[in-house]
Every structure is written in C-alpha cells, then in structure tokens.
Amino acid sequence: MFDIITSKESNVKNDVLSGITVALALVPEAVAFAFVAGVEPMIGLYAAFMMGLITSAIGGRPGMISGATGAMAVVMVALVAQHGVQYLFAAVVLAGLLQVMCGVFRLGKFIRLVPYPVMLGFVNGLAIVIFLAQLGQFKVTGPLGNQEWMTGSMLYIMLGLVGLTMAIIYLLPKLTKAVPASLAAIITITLLVHGLDLEARTVIDFVRDMLPAEQRDTATLAGELPSFAIPMVPFTMDTLMIILPTAVILCLVGLIESLLTLTLIDEMTDTRGRGNKECIGQGVANTVNGFFGGMGGCAMIGQSMININSGGRGRLSGITAALVLLGFILFAAPLIEMIPLAALVGVMFVVVIGTFEWASFRIVRGVNKEDAFVLFLVTAVTVIADLAIAVVVGVIVSALVFAWKAARYIDSNTHIDDDGWKVYDLRGPVFFGSVSHFKDLFDVAGDPEDVVIDFKRSRIWDSSGVDALDGLADKYEQAGKKLHIRHISPECRSLLNKAGKFVEINVNEDPRYRIATDKLA
C-alpha cells in the first residue's frame, strides 16, 4: 500500500485543492505536447492522466507531478511521422520497461553525479523554456491560416488578465491561505471574462488553432475512458530495431528530467525522495501508457512547482490532479474549455519567476569561472536543444574541468633518508590527466643509486597511472639504479608489469583501493 500523506506539512485539504489547480494547468500543456509529437490531443490528455495517477501512487517523490512533456514529445516526432502512432505506443512500452530495470538495478543513484552548477543550469534553462512556451499564447490564427501576434484590444485585454492573475496569486496569500491562490486566480479570471463578455481566448480556442480547418468546428476535449490494447505492430526483430533507439532516448530523457525535478523538490521541501523508486514508478506509468493509448511522459517541473507552491505535499495531490483531469475529459469538458488562456499563462509566469534561480547572478560573482561557464552552458543548451543533451554536456564539461584541476595538484616532497636513499613523497592523484606532471617530478639521471617512491599520500586511479609507473621503473632500471615503491594497493601491484618487482610489500600499511582499468589481473 502507498502512503497518501507522507509529511507533516501535508494534509487532505491542501492536497485536494492543489490537485485541482494542477489539473487545470495540465490541460493546455498536454494538448500542446500531443501536437508537438504529431498525435491527437486525447492521446496527450490520456498520458497526463495515467502518468500523474501512477507516479503519484507508486513513485518515489510525493508532491511531484508527471505527465506528457515537451522533452519527450520532441523525441517522438520522427517515429510517429515515419511509422505511425502504434509504433509510438510500442516504443513507450519498451521505454517504460527500461526505466523499471533502471530502478531495479538501482541506477537512480547516479543522479548524484550531476554537479550543482549543472543543476542550476537545468532549473534556469527550464524556466526560460516555460516562459518562451507561454509567448505562443499571445498569437492568433491570421486570415491566411498563419500565426500572428495579437494586436489592439485583444492584446491589451490579454496582458491585463495575465497581470491580474499574477497579482491575485501574489496578494491573496497575504489575506488568506484557505484556498490555493492559483486556483482562486483561475476561477476569478474565468468568471470575469465570461461575466463581462471580454474578448479573450480560451482553452478551446487554443485547441482549434492546432487542428486542421475542417476539424475546428467539431473541436472538443470530451472523451472516454482509455481502453487496453496491445500496440498493433509486428512482433519481429525489425520492429524492435525500429523502436529501440527511440525507446532508449525516451527512457534516458524521462529519467533525467524526473530525477532532476525530484532533486529540486527535495531542496524546496527539505525532504528526500527515493530516486530508484521513482525510476520504477515512471517505468510502470510509461508501460501502462503504451497499452492504454497514451504518449507517455515524465515529471513536469512547471506543474510540480504549481503543486508545491499551492500547498500540495502528499501523494493525494498528484492523484487528485489525475482524477480531476479524467473527470474533465469524461464529464466537464465544456467547463474546462471555457477557461481563459490568460489565467493559465499568468499562473505559468508566476511559476517561471519562482523556478528561475535568481541567486545564480550572485553565485556567478562568487564562484570560479569554470562553474559559471558550466551554469551558462547548461542553461543555453537546455533552451536551444533539450534537457537531456544539456545535462550530459554539463556533466562531461564538469568532469573535464575537475580532471584538469586535479591534474595540477600532484606534487612531491623529496629528501635523503639515513641510508642515503632519495625519497619522493608523492601528493595528489596519478591518473590520465596528471601523468605528464607525474613524470616531470623525477630526475632519473641525477638521482642516486637507490630511489624510493612513496605513495602513502597518493593514489593511482587508472590504467594510465599504472602505465606511467611501469615506464618510470623501466627508465630507472635502464639507468642501473634501484627503485623502491612503497604503499600501493594489492590490486595496483597485480596490474604492474615492469614496476611490480620493485614494490615493497607492507601488509599492515599498504592501502586497499581499486583502480579504474580494463586490464585483467
């Protein structure tokens, strides 16, 4: 059984009201991402319902909202265009199974490898992406069927309603917190628009603009319960080869976005989610999506922020959002269709302001230039490309920066001991980045006949370090000098060729550690 309420801050009233607010914000996002992927709006709405319900029930992060997302929709476009929606369903099933395997094998822990500057870049990049996505709501379909920016009274009304929505969200909590400010703002703006008959675009207008001209008159968000169906694709190796690349990318993009969002909510709520459990929850949700006609998805940072800011903390908030969304589809489509887009845009603008890490500008002035570069790089790549690429690029650049820094910190103190032997007391790691500095520390020609290399304060990290030590031992041997190597691990000794015979074994003092290498002992 899953726990409905998981923290002291969570309560049923806050979770239910927050869930209703999130459900209202899910509708245009799900519809928009369905069109991005090239599928029908109802497939996106089904995905939002099933992802939200299942991940909230069995996932590892109470309060986090999942649904159809743009990051995954972009990945689906080519597959849908070339092979059709049934192949998409099959790919989503396979992606879900891969995500479950990631959770079972506890791969969620590798999210810890994402450095803090990458995390900041991820948050800022997504905030900018959410902001830019809302600008599309300020466009209307022109006489020639093209998208044009609003002008005149329609633009002024839109801006006024967005501003009023944001004002209600900011000011209402100062008066009362009995009702989530976002929900109150959406209801107020909806009543105001229809009560005064203002010229404002609504959710159904948004849907109509995305449909072909011949389908706009019959546009609706009304639907029925999703039904079980095995994807209608040939069960052959050729089919597997078609869907596997897309499934792998969907798996990775979904987990990266979900686990980073989980980490962000952990920091905001001062609690800790369970990454591996979230991998399983995301996987089960995507697998079910594929069998019930949904486009799949992952965690949604915008809707998750709305939920947290509205007081949603427990699993009930996400479950409520999913069930209310289903209720809209089955029974209340006309009500959801009449919500002004300005109200939803205002809510999302508040999310953008709250999500963007404004402290980044202050942090950049205080951190080193490498971290600042990584932060801006990840932000830019998130906006220009997508989240998964941005995070991978950020982690790689951060790793290279770390390797470069670590390579500069290898050094040695030398002295002559009582026996007249020259001792190199090494400090710092010996690995691919520091091998060149390591070799420069030694004066083979000028050293006495007996030389000691002491690794008590150093470590050999990889095969490059092992090869460097072998090469150094060979040089001393050719020079006719005796080399003594002290304090290296048993595994390191077993990997040495030339230098192995010069190692002094001290069982009590020799360290024990493993080396990153492909060599076999």
N, C-alpha and C positions, 0 to 999 in steps of 0.2 A: 504493500500500500504506500502511496505517496503522501507526503505531508502537505496539507492545504496551507497552513500558516507556518512559516519557518523562522520568523524573527520576532523579537519583542515589539518592533515598530509596526508589524503587520497586523491589520485587523480586517474583518469581513467588509465593513462599510467602505473603507478606503480602497480595498482591492476591487470591489464590485464597481464603484463609481469610476475608479481609474480605468478599469477594463472597458467600460462603456466608452470613455473618451478615446481610448486607443482604437477601439473598433471603428469609430467614426473616421479616424485618421488613416486606417488601413485601406479603406475602400479605394480612394483615388490612386494610392501607391500600387496596390495590387493590379488595378486595371492598367495603369501606365506600364508596369513592367511586363504584363502579359503582351501588350502591343510591341514592346521592345523585343521580346522573344519571338514574335510572329505568331502568337496563338490567340484564341478567343478570350475575351475578358473573363468569362466564367471560369476558365482554367486557372487564371491568376487568383480569383477570389476563393476557389476551392483550395488552392495551395496555401493561401493565407490562413484559412480556417484550420486545415489539417496540421500545418506546421505549428501554428500557435497553440492548438489544443494539445498535441502530443509532446512537444518540447516543454511546455509548461507543466505537464503532468509527470513526465519521467526524466526531464533534463537535469542538468547539474547546477542551474542558476535560477532560483526563484526570482521573479520580477523581470526577467529578460523576455522580450517579445521576438518571436520568429515569424517569418512569412516570406512571400515572394520578394526577391530583392533584385536590384539592378545589376549588381556584380555578377550574379549567376545568370540573369536573363541575357546579358551580353554574350556569355559563353554558349548559350543555346541557339543563337540565331542561325549559324551556319548549318547545324544539324537539322533544324526544322525546315530550313529552306531547301536543303538537298534531299532529305529523306522523309519528311513529314512528321506529324506530331506523335505518331505511335512509336517511332524510334526515340523521340524525346522521352516518352514515358519509360521505355526500357532503359535508357541511359540514367534516368533519375533513380530507378530501382537499383541499378548497379552502383551508382554513386552512394546511395544510402547504405548498401551492404559494405562498401569500402569504409565508410565512416564508422559503422558499427565495429568493424575489425580494428580500426584505429583506436577506438575506445577500449576494446577487449585487450589489445596489446599495450594499452596504457601509453599511447603516443601523445596524448594531450599534454603531457608534462613538458614537451619541447617548446611550448609557447613561452616558457621561461627564458628561452634563448633570445627572445625579442628584446633588444635594449630599450632603455627609457626614451632616448631621442626618437627611435622608430615609433614607439607608442604615441608620442606627442604628434609626430608627423601624420600618423594614421588618424588620430582624432581631428586634427586641424583639416586634413585633406577631406575627410568625410563631411565635416561641417560645411566646407566650401562646395562640395558636390551637392549636398542637400539644398544649399542656398541657390545654386545655379539651376537646379531642377525646378525650383518654385518659380523662377522667372518665366518659365514656359506658360504659366497660368495667366500671364499678362498679355498673351497673344490670342487672337481670334482668327477664324477662317475668313479670308477675303473673298471677293466676288469670283475670283479665278480659282478658288479652292486652295490657295496658298495661305500660309500662316503670317499674319501681320500683327504688329504691336498695337495695343489698344490706344485710342486717342479720345480727346474730348471728355464728355461727361462720364462715359463708361470707365475711363482710366481714373478720373478723379474719385468716382464712387468706389472703385476697387481699392485705391490707395487709402481712402478714408476708412473703409471697412476693415482693411488689414491693420491700420493704425489703432482703430477702436478695439479690435480683437486683442492686440498686444497690450493695450492699456488695461483692459479688463483682467488679463492674465497677471499683470504686474500689481494691480491695485487691489483686486478682490481679496487676496490672502491677508492684506492688512486689516480688512474688516471682518472676515470670517474664513475659516478653513473647513467648514462643514461640507462644502461641495468643491470638487476639483475646479480650479479656475479655468482650465482649458475647456472642460465640459460646459461650464456656465457661459463662457465666451461663445462657443459654437451655437448653443441654444439661443442666446440673446441675439446674435447676428442673424440667425435664420429667421427668427420672429420679426426682427426689424426689417429685413429685406422683403419678406412676403407681406408684412403688415402695411408697409409704405409703398409696396409695389416698385421697388428700386430696380434699376437696370443693372443687374448683377448676374454673372454667370454662375451656374450651379453644377453639381456633380454630373447630372445627366447631360448637360451641355458639353462637358469635358469628354464624356463617353461618345457622344455623337460626332464630335470633331475627329475622333480616331477611327471611325467607321467609314466604309465607302458610302458615297452619296445615296445609293439606292437602299441602304440599310438604316439610314439615320432616323427615318420616321418611326421605325419599329424598335429603336434602341431602348433597352431596359436592363436593369440589374437583377431582375427577378429570375429565380432559378429553382432547382430542386435539389434534393439530397444527392451528393456524389455516390456513384454506384461502383461496385467492384468489377473490374475487367482486366484480364491478363493482356498486356500490350500485344497488339496484333502484328508481330514481326516473326520472321522465320527463325527458329531456334537452331542456328547454324554458326559455324566459326566465322563466316563472313560478316554476319550480323554483329558478333562480338567485336570484331576488328573495327567495325563502323562506330559502335557506341563507346568502346573502351576509352579512346582519347578524351572524348567529351566527359565521360563519367569520372575519369581521374581528375580532370581540371575542376569539375563541379565539386568533387569531394574536397579537394585542397582549398579552393576558394571559400566554400561553405564553412569549413573548419577554421580557417584563418580568421575570417570575419567574425565568426561566432565566438571563438576563444579570445580574440582581442576585445570584443564587446563585453564578454564576461569579465575580463580583467578590469576594464573601465568601470563597470558597475560595482565590482568588488571595492575599488578605491572610493567610489562615491558613497557607498553604503557602509563602508568599514566592516564588510563581511567577506566571506570567502566561498566562492563557488567551487564546483568539482568538475575540472576540465574533462577528465576521461568519461565521466557520467554524461556530460553534455555532448561529447562525441557520439555516444550511443544514442542519446535522445534525438540528436539531429539525424543520425543514420536511420533510426526507426521511422521518424517522420517522413523523410525523403522516400524511403521504401514504400510506405503506405501511400504517399502521393502518387508514385508511379502506377500503383494498382488501382487507384481511385480517380484517375484523371486530373491530377494536379501537376503543376510545373515545378514543384519542389521549391526549395529556398534555404534560408539560413537566418541567423539573428539579424534584426533590424535596429541599427543604432538610434535612428530618429524616433521610432515608436517606443523603443526601450527607454529613451530619455523622457518621452512624454509620460510613460508609466511611472517611472521613478519620481519625476517632478510632481506628479499628481497624487503621490502617496502610495502607489502600488508597490508592495514589497514581497508578498507571498505568491504562491503558485496560483491562487484563486484569481489574481488579476489577469494573468495570461489566459487562463481557462475561460473567464468571463468574456474577455475580448473576443476569443474564438467563437464562443457560443452566441454572443450578441451579433457578431458578423454573420453567422449562419442564419440567425433569426431575421436579419435584414434581407438576406437572399431569399428566404422562404416566405416571409410574411409581410415585411415592411419595406420593400424596395421603393415604393413611391415616397416614403418619408426620407430615406437616405438620399434619394435622387434630388431632393429639393434643397439640400444643404448648400449654401453659397461657398464657392471655392475660396473666396476672400477669407472666410473664417478659418479654413484649413491651412491656407497659406500663412496667416497670422500665427497660428499655433506652431507651424514648422519654422517660421522666422525666430520665434522665441527659443525653439529647440536649438537652432543654429547658434544663437548668441550664448546659450548655456553650454553647448557642446564644445565650441571653439576654446582652446586653451589660451586665453589671453595672456596668461603668465608667461607664455613662450617668448614674448618680446623681452620680458625682463630676464628670463632664463638665458636667452641667447647672449645677453650682455655679460652674463656671469660665467658661462661655461666656456670650454675651449672651442676653438674654431672648427675642429673636426666634428664635434657633436652638433654644432649649429648647422654645419653643412648637411649632415645626415638628416636633421629635422626638416630643413627646407627641401631636400631632395625627395624624401618620402611624401611630403605634402604635395609637391609638384607632380610626382609620378601618379599619386592617387587621383589627382584631378585630371591629368592628361590621359593616363592609361586606365588602370584599375587597381583595386586594393591589393590583390594577391601579388601582382608584379611589384607594387610599391614596397610591400613588406619584405619580399625576397631580396629586392635590390638593397633595401635598407640594412637587412641583416648581413648581406655579403659585404657591403661597404664598411659596416661597423666592425666586422670580423677582420677585414684587411687593415683597417685603422688600428685595431687592437694588436694585430700581428706586427705592424710597423713600430708601434710604441714599445711592445715587449722586446723587439729585436734590439732596441737601443740600450736596454738595461742590463746586458750581460757584461760582466767585468771580472777582474780577478785581482787579488792582493798576492804579491809574491814575497817570499822570504827564504833565507837559507837556514835550514834546521841544524841541530847539533852535529849531525853526521855529514854536513856539507852538501846535502841534497837541496835542490831548488824546488820549492813547493808553490804550485799555482792553486790558490784557494779561490775557486770559482764562485761567482754570484750571478744568478739570473738563469733563465731557461735556455736550453740548447735545442733549437728546432729549425725548421726550414728558413725562417726569417732571420735568425741570429747566427747562422752557420758561418757567414762571411766574417762577422765580428769575432766569433769564437776562434777562427783560425788565425786572425791577426794578433791575438793575445800572446802567442807563443813565439819564442826566438830559438828555433831548433839549432841554428848554427852557433849561437852564443851561449846556450845553456850548458851547465856542467854535465858530467857523465851520468849522473843519476838525477832524474826529474820525477816529481810527484804531481799528479793532477788530482785534486781533492774535490769531489762532487758533494760534499756534505751540505753545502748551501746552494746547490744547483740541482737541476733535473734534466734528463734527456727526454724530450717529449715525443719525438717521432723518428722515422727511419732516416731522415736527413741528418739528425743529430748523431745517430748510430754510425752512419757512413762517414761523417766528419771525424769522429773519434777514431774510426778504423784508419782513415787516411793519415791522421796525425801520428798514430802509432807506427805506421809504415815509414814515415819520414824519420822518426827518431831511431828506428831500427836500422835504416839505411845509413844514418849518421854514426852508427856504432855506439849509441847511447842507451842506457837502461831506463825504461819508463815504468812508473808505478802508478796504477789507477786505483783510487780508493772511493769507497762509499757510493757504489751504484747498485741498482736493484738486481735481483737474480734474473728477472726477465731480460734486462738490458745485457747482462753477461752472456746469456744464451744467444743473443742476436749478434754479438760482436764476432768478427772474423779475425782480423789482424790483431786487434787490441785485446781480445779475450784472454790471451796468455799473460797479459801484464796486469790483470786485475788482482788486487789483494783482497781476499775474502775475509770479512769480519762479520760473522753471523749476527752478533749482538748489536752492531752499529749500522750495518748496511740497511738502507731504506727498502721498502717494498712498494713498488708502484708499477703500473702498466704503461706501455708505450704505444702510441698510435702508429702502427706499421702493418704492412701487408706481408712482411717476412714471416716465414714459419720457423719456429724454434727447432 
